Amino acid sequence: MFCASRRLLKKSQISHINVAEVSNNVPTGATSELWFRKIAKNADTLESIAKLEKRIEEDSKKTNLDPEIKTVDKQKFSEKISSKPVKKKYEMLKVLSRPPALTKKDKKNGKTEINTGGRFVCTAPLSHFTNVKLVDFRKYQEFQERTKESFTDIKYVKMITGKGGDGGIRFEPSATLKGPACGGDGGKGGNIYVQADPETTTLGGIQSVYCTQSGAGGSGNQCDGKSGEDILIKVPVGTHIRLAIDPGYIRKLMFDNHINIKNENELRKALDAYKVEMKCLPHEMLSIEPEYFMLHRDKSLINDTWKFQDGLNYENNTEEIHRIEPRFQSLRSKFRAYDHRLSVNELTNDKFPIMGLDFNKPLDNPLLLLKGGSAGLGNMHFKINSVNNPVFAKKGRNGITASFIFELKLLADLGLVGFPNAGKSTILRAISNARPRVGHWEFTTLVPTLGTVVMPPGQSSYTVSDIPGIIEGASENKGLGLEFLKHIERSSGIVFVLGMDKKDPLNELKVLVKELKTHGIEHVDRAVIVCNKCDINDDSLNVQEKYKIIEDYIKIKNKEILDQKIEKNKKKSIENQEEINDKDVFWDIVPISAKNNQNIDVLKNKLFKLVFDEGNNKRKTIID
């Protein structure tokens, strides 16, 4: 036991001290003394405790839980609403201040921006931390109620992890005097994990609040307290998680600034215009730019992490604690190195990527999202020379509080895009195993539906999503807006569905392309135009003439796409140039009648060519 501890401590350095290095299997006085000497030696050379305590105190006064939000007058709102998905953090992040640069000597001594108190201060649009559905609470409730039985693609979730249990202050029974210290360690606070699960298809089962249990306090006979149970949240593949600000806080802000949250157009402009000031942390290896938002954990000051027997308090009863334990003042001073390391560990771990977490594929192992509080040390660890019966132990560390937005983006190979009542749901029924709702009124589809298209032997199956209809002005929140276009951002191609019973289907196609561009899908290089309801025999509708006009438009469109590809390829270096195959599917067209199941097999084959490369059966890359 003693030798094992000696070997362990000899290899360790102060920058790596953690709870795992504390002997937890009946430590002897000699073992505790060895461990304490190691900590004391490092405490003498530790220079950054004062800076760290000052930073902890500052962090507690102003946190990212209630950040400063800079508002602007309505007159200064931009006329354009940013509906494009942000793909790079510096498209929306502005750095206001940077931590002071570290010298070579600092880096050689193991200092980092974290333990020297360095922070980036940045601003980002308020829209990055919320969603219009969440701000209008009644609308959000109605949406959750309407979709809980079928499909939910957005959730606001508040999470709180448990506190670590305090170390126990216990003594072995003795016939005369109280025996040696035997108080066990506290239990760890429960963690929160997230895992992408292929069997989960909706966010409907996710709760609005998750709280893990706190660890129990240590007890006698060197028995550790029970750790709080962890929580595992399973999400569908395609879920994106980003840091959130309490919608109630945002609603009050909007009310105070006379923003009508019922007017989605005005609300979106406000969310884009208002800037949130956030503290950020750098990457561990590349400390040049901010990489993470700081999360908030209530931290005790380094000198205030002790627990005393029978209500004794060192600060209020100095003479009493010195009389009982003469060495406590020295021990408390030297033990700062251990508390310093725990604080640095928390600052290092309590962060979240600025661009969020993307779960694009199933995970074999859960991902730690929030860590519970570390356990406090029992008084059995403080049986050092001259302190045979320590009446003090270490408190457990606090848990962490954070809020997130869970947003589901269906990972379909293809997406059906069209005006309301163009026949998208009927097509999905005809080509796949999905059974979406079908009706003769507009906006029959209220939530996205995913279907799998099964192909003949030798050909792989693929998935198609049907999203609610889009109308002109969707970017201004007409109809159902562009909320559901996120479900086709990762598709291999777009399937435009046109109803040939409409007056001008070509104009509808141009409107759809324009609305997709507004959302950020600017270059649709691969698409199939599905002309539905071509079986209509009404001569007044001129179905054949409309089809010929669309066909001619697609020929022109394909020439434009090919020319753009050739021009783009010329600008690349010779080794990076690609072979452009003009026989590849760019834009294609197919006439069908989904209602009467006419030309459905031809459609399925054309869609197959959108998803897979001809010959090798490999999936194509997603659209830009």
N, C-alpha and C positions, 0 to 999 in steps of 0.2 A: 504494500500500500504506500509506504513512505517513498520507496525507490521509484515507483511508478509516477507519483506526483512530482518527484524531483526531476525525472526525465521530461515530463510534460511541461513543467514550468521553465526548464532550461531552454527549451526550444521556443517558448512563447516570447512575445514582445508586448509592450503596453498597447500598441496599436491594434493588437489582436485579442486582448483580454475579453472574455465573455463568460457568461454563466456556466458554459460547458466546462470551463477549466477549474471550476470550484469542485473540490472533492465532495461527492454526495453519498458515499457509502461509509458511514461511521468514521468521520475524520478524527484523527487523534490530535492532541495538542501540538505535537511536533509537525504534523502535516499543515495545520492551520498557521503555525508560526512561519513555516517555509513560504506559504502562499502570501502571507501578510508582508514578509520581507521583500518579496518580489514586487508587490504593489507599492510599498513604501519607497523602494529604490527608484521606481519610475515616477512617483509623485514628486520627488525632489527635483527632477529635470523637466517636469511638465510646465510649459509656459503659457498655454492657451486657456486655462481654466477661467480666468477672469473675463477674457473675451467671450468665451462660450456662455458663461452665466449671464453676461450682459445681453448677448443675442437671444438667449432663451427668454429673458425678461421682456425684451422688445417683441419677440414673436408672440408672446402671450397677450400683449396689448392690442395687436393688430394682426389678424389671421386671415387666411384665404377662405375661411368659413363665412366671414362677413366683410368682404373686400370693399375697398373704395371704388365707387362707380362714378365716372365722370359723365355728366349729362350735357346735352346741347339743346338749344331752342328748336322748336318745330320748324322754324323758317330755314334752319340750316340742314334739315334732313336732305339726304340725297334723293333725287327723283327716281333713281334706279334702285331696285331692291336686289340685294345679293342673294340669289337663289342657287348659285353654283356651289357644288360641294368643294370644300377647301381640302386640297391634297398635300400642300406643303405648309409647314408651320409658319414660315416667314411670309406667307401670303397674308396672314392675319396678325402676326405677332410683331410688336414694336418694342425694342429694348430701350428703357429709359435710363437705367444705370447698371454698371457692371461692378463686380467685386474687384478689389485691388489685385494686381498681378502678383503672383508669388515669385520670389527670387529662386535662383538655382539652389542656394543654401537652404531655403525653406523646403523645397521639394526633396532635397537630400535628407533632411531631418524628418521626412514623412508627413509634412504639413500639407493640407489640402484646403480648398475653398470652404469645405464643410466645417472642419474643426477650427478654422480661423474666423468663422462668422461671415464668410462671403455669401452674398445673395445677388442674383439678378433681379431687377424690378422691371416688369414688362407690362404692356397693355395688350388686351385682345378684345374684340367685339363681344358685347354681352350675348349676342346670338350664338356664340360658341358654347355657352354654358346653360342654354335653355332651349325651349322650343315653343312655338306659338300655342300649341295644344296644351302645354303645361301651364302657361301663364293664365289662360282663361280656364279657371278651375272647373266651372260648370261644364264647359265643352269637353274638357279632359275626362271628367267623370262620366258624361254621357257616352263618350267614345269607349272608355273602358267597359262600361256596362253593356254596350252594344256588341263589343267584340270578344268579351271574355269567354263566350261559348265557342267562338270560331278562330279568330285571328287577331292577335295584338302585336303591333310592331314597334311600340314605344312605351317605356316605363321610366318613371322617376323613382329612384330607390335611395333611401337614407340608410346608412350602415354605421353601427357602433360596435367596436370590439370590446371585450371584457378587460377589466383591470387585473393585473397580476396579484396573487394573494400575498399578504404580508408574511414575513418570516415569523416563526413561532418563538416565544420566549418561555422555555420550559427547563426544568431541572430534574435530574434523576432523584428519586426518593432516597432519603438517608435517615438513619435512626437519630443522628445528632444534628449535623449541619445539612443545609441543602446541598445536594450532590452536583456533579458536573453538568454543564449545559447540554441539553438534548433537544432543543427546539428545532424542528424540521423546516425546510424551505416551503414557501407558499407554492401554490399551483400557478401555472401560466394562464393568462387570459386567452379565451378562444380566438382562433383566426377565422377569416372569411376567405374562401377559395371560390374560383370560377372555373367551369369546365365546359367546353363546347361539346355538345352531345348530339350525334346524328339522329337520335330517336326523338329529340325535342324539336317541335316545329313552330312554336309560338311563345311569346313572352307572357302569355296570359297567366301562367302559373307562378310567376315571380311576384313576391310580396312587395309592399311599399316600404316596409321597414324590416331590417335584420339587426338583431342584437345578439352577440355571443355572450356566453356566461363568463363571469369573472372567476379567477382561480380562488380556491379556498385557502385559508391561512394554514401555516404549518402547525403541527401538533407535537406532543411529546414523543419520547422514544425515537427521536430522529425520523419521524414519519412526515413525509412531504404532504402538503395539501393537494386535493384533487384539482387537476387542470380543467379549465372551462372547455366545454365541447365546441369543436369547430363546426362551421356551417359551410356546406358545399352548395353553390348555386349552379344549376345546369342550364345552359342557354343554347338556343339553336345555332347551328353553323351559319355564319353570316352576320352574327351579332357584333355591333360596334359599341364600345363603352367609352364614354367621355365624362370628364369631371363636370359637376353641375352646381349651380347656386340655387338655394331654396326658392321655389316659385313664389311662396308667400312674401319673401323679401323683395322679389322683383315686382310683384303685384302692387305692393305698397309704394315702391319707387315710381311705378307708372302712374298711380293715383296722385302722388304728390306733384308729379310733373304734367298732370292733366292729359295723359295719354289714354285714349279710349281703347281698352283691350278688346272690345267687341269688334272694332274696326281692324281686321287683320292686316290690311295694307299699311295703316298707320303704325300698328304694333311692330310689324317687321322692320319698318324704317327706323323706329326707335331702337330696336334691338341691335340693328347694324350700326347705328350712330353712337350709341352709348359705349364707352370703353371701360373695361374692368382692369384695375391695377392689381397685379398678382406677383407674389414672390416666387421665383423660379430657382432651380438648382441645375448645375451643369452635369454633363455626363462624367462618370468616374474617370475615364481615360482621356476624353477630349473635353477639356474644361473651357474651351473658347466660347461656346455659345450655350444658351439655356436649352435644356432638354426635357426637364420635368417641372410640373407644378408642385409646390410644397403642399403637403397635407398637414393637418393640425392634430397634435396630441398634447394635452395639458401636461406640462413637465414641472416637477418640483425643482427648485434650485438645488445645486449640487450639495450644498451644506444642509439641506433640509430633507434628507431621505432616511432618517432614523426613526425607529419606533422604540418606546421605552416601556418597561414593566410598570404596572400599577399607576398608569397615568403620569409617570415622571416625564418631564419635558426639559430637555437640556437648556433651551433658550430661557425658560422662566424659572428654572430651579438649578442654577449652575453649581452652587455649593453642594447641594444634595447629591447630584450625579458625580461630582468630583470626589466626594467622600466615599461613595459606594464603589466607583471605578476610577481610580487615580489616572489610569492610562487612557481613559476615553478621549480626552482632548487630542492627544497625540495620534491615537488610532483614527479618530474622525478626520484629522488633517491629512494623514497619509492615505486614507481610503478614498480621497477625492479622485485618484487615478482610475479606480474601478467605476465610480459614478460618471466620470468624464467619458469613459469608453462607452458606457450604456447610452449616454446622451447622444454621442456621436453616431452610434449604431442606429438610434431612432431617427436622427436627422438624415442619415443615409438611406434608411429604408422607407421613411414616410414620404413618399413622392409618387407621382403619377405622370405618365407620358403626356406631353402637351397635346399631341395628336390623338391621344386615346389608345385603346387596345382593339385590335381587329382580330376576330376569331374566324378566319377564312377556312379553316379545316378542323376536323375533330382533334381533340387533345387526348393523348393517352393518360397524361397525368394532370391533375388540377393545377391551376395557376394561383399563387398566393396574391390576393388583392389587398387585404388589410391585415396587419399583424396585431395580435393581442398584446397586452402588457406583459413585460418580463416579471418573473417571480422574485419576491424578496427573499433574502437569505436569513435562515434561522440563526439563533444565537449559538448553535453548535459550532459554527465556523469561526467564532471569535474567542475560542479557548487558547489564547496565546499566553506567553510568559506574563505573569503578574495579573492576568485577567482570567482566573479560573472559573468564575461564575458570572459571565456577562449578563447584565440585565437589559440588554438592548439587542435589536435585530434590524434588518433592513426592510423598508416598506416595499410593497409591490409597485411596479410602474403602471401608470394610467393607460387605458386603452385609447383608441383613435376614433375620431368621428369624421365621416365624409359622405358626400352625396354624389350620385352618378346618374347619368341618363343611359339607359339600355335601349339601343335602337337596332332593329332587325332589318337587314338588307338581304332579300331573298337571293340565293346563289343559283339563279336559273341560267341555263345556257342561252336562252332566247327570251325576249320580252315582247308581248303583244301590245302595240300602241295604236290607239285610234280614237275617234270621236265616240261619244255615248251612242249606244244602240247600233254600232257598226257591225256587231256580230262576233265580237272577240270571245265572249263566253261560249257561244255556240261552237265556234271553231275549236276551242280548247276541249270541249266535250267530244268533238268528232275525232280529234287526233290523239287524245290521251285518256288516262284513267281518271282524270279529274271530273267532278260533277258540280261545277259552279252554278249559281242561280241564274236563270234565264228569264227575261221578261220583255215586253214590248214597250216599256217606258224608259226614258233616259235615266242614266246613272243606276242601272240595275246592279252593277258591280260596285259595292261599297268598300270592300276590302280585297287585297290581292289574293289570287289563287294560284297554286303551283301544281302543274301536272307533268307526268312522265310519259314521253312518247316511246313506245316499244316498237323497235324495228325488226325486220326479218332476221333469221340467223345469219351471223357473219357481220352484222352491223350493230354498233353500240346504240344504246338508248340515250336519250337526252331529255332535258327538262325545259318547260316553257311556263312563263308566268303571265297571268292575265291581270292587268292593273285597271283601276277605275278610269273611265273615259276622260280625255283631255279636250278642252274647247279653247278657242281663241281667247287670249287674255288670261290663261291659267296662271301665268307668272304674276298676275295682279290679283290672284285669289278668286278668280271667277270659276264657277263650277266647284270641283273638289281641289283645285289648285295643283301644284306640282309635288305635293307631299309624298306621293307614291312612286315618283320617278326614281327614287333611290334604289328601288328594287330591280332596276334594269341597268344600273351603273356598271355592273360587272358581267354583263352579257357578252356573248361572242358576236352578236349581231342584233339588229332590230327588225321586228316584223310589223310593218305598217298595215293595218287593216282598214280598208276603205269600203264603205257601203255604196254599191253602184245604184242604189235607189235615190241617192242624194243628187242635188242639182249640179254641183261642181266638185266631184271627188278629188280632182287634181289640186284645186285650191286648198282642200282639207289636208292633203298630203304636205303642201308647202307650209301650212300653218303648224302642223305637227313637227316638221323639221325645225321651224323657227322656235317653237316652245322648248324643244329639246336643247337647242343651242343656248337658250336663256338659262336653262338649268345647268349647263356645263358640258353637255354631250355635243361637242361642236363639230366633230368630224365623223359622220356615219359612213364608213367606207364599205360596210357590208350590210345589206338589207334585202329583204324580200317584200315586195308589195303584193298583198293579198287582196284581190278584187272580189269581195264577197257579194252574194246575191246576184250573180251573173245569169241566173236562170229566169229572171223576170222577163216576161214576154210583152210588157207594155211598151208599145212603139214610141209613145210620147217621152219615154225616159232615155231613149237613144243609148242603150247600154254598150252596144258595139262601138259606137263612135267615141264614147267616153273612154273605153278601154284602149282604143287606138291612140288617143291623145296622151294618155298616161304612159303607154308603151314608148311613144316617141320621146317623151320627157325623160324616161329612164335611159334611153340611148345617149342623149345629150349629157345626162348626169354621169354615166359611166365613162364617157370620154373626158369629162372634167376631172374625175377621180384618178383616172389613169395618167393624165398629164401632170397632175399634182404629185403623184407618186414618182414619176420619172424625174421631175424637177427636184424633188426632195432627195432622191437617190443620188443625183449628180453632185449635190453639195457635201455628200459624205466622202470620207477618204476611200481610196480604192479597196483596201482590205475590208472595209465595213459596208461596201455596197452590196445590195441584195439583188437577186434575180427576180425581176417582175414578170409575173405570168399573167398576160391579159386574158387567159382563159379562166382564171380564178373567179369565184363569185364576187362580184361587186354589188350591183343592184340587179335584182331579178324580179320577175312578175309572174303571177299565176292567177287565172280565173277559177273561182270555185263557187259552189253552193253548199255551205256548211249545213244548212237545214236539211237538204236532200242528200247529203253525203256524196256530192259529185266532185270529182277531181281531188279527193282527199289524199289518196296515195301519192299523187304527183306533188302535192303540197308537202307531205312528210319528207319526201326525198329532197326537195329543194331546201327545206329547213335543215336537213341532215348535212347538206353541203355548206351551209352557213357555219355549222358547229365544228365539223371535222375536215381535215385535209384529205383530199382525194388520194386514195392509194394506201396511205399509211394509217388511216383511221385514228390519227391523233387530233386532240382538241386544238382549235385555233386560239390565239391570244384574245383577251377581252378587248372590247371597243375602247377607243380613246375617251 
